């Protein structure tokens, strides 16, 4: 039984680490896209002159993630990564349905079958998994979502190029 416990622990740490690395690679590019639209300050969209990568937001993301990982208990960190990922799945699943109805003209490099059934099932299953997480994790999610909405309406809404119809 001790070997199973060790294997599960190693597997959980490997899974958590890989998810965090992928998120760390994706976050600077998300900031880059948001900066292009005016939703983030210009520093978030600054590209390295030689490598053409968002180097400033990569450094900022790395520092923030390193601090969070160093100052947060592993169980709490795992719950936060889980609820954040599941929330993203819920939003994307419901977004598929919304975009199919509101923007049927958008180019789609691939198609999802059985819309709206599969996106609804995906959103429901992800939400049910979210319900299994402790309330303290939900509190943190709600707090960060509130901060994100406040930043959007306080900073990004007025500056959004997409909302104002400006070209990128």
ZIRARA-V446605 format. One line per field, one symbol per residue. ss: DSSP state (H for helix, E for strand, - for the rest). A space follows every 50 residues. Layout:
BEGIN
ss->???
END
This chain:
BEGIN
ss->-HHHHHHHHHHHHHHHHHHHHHHHHHHHHHHHHHHHH----HHHH----- ----HHHHHHHHHHHHHHHHH--HHHHHHHHHHHHHHHHHHHHHHHHHHH HH--------------HHHHHHHHHHHHHHH---HHHHHHHHHHHHHHHH HHHHHHHHH-HHHH----
END
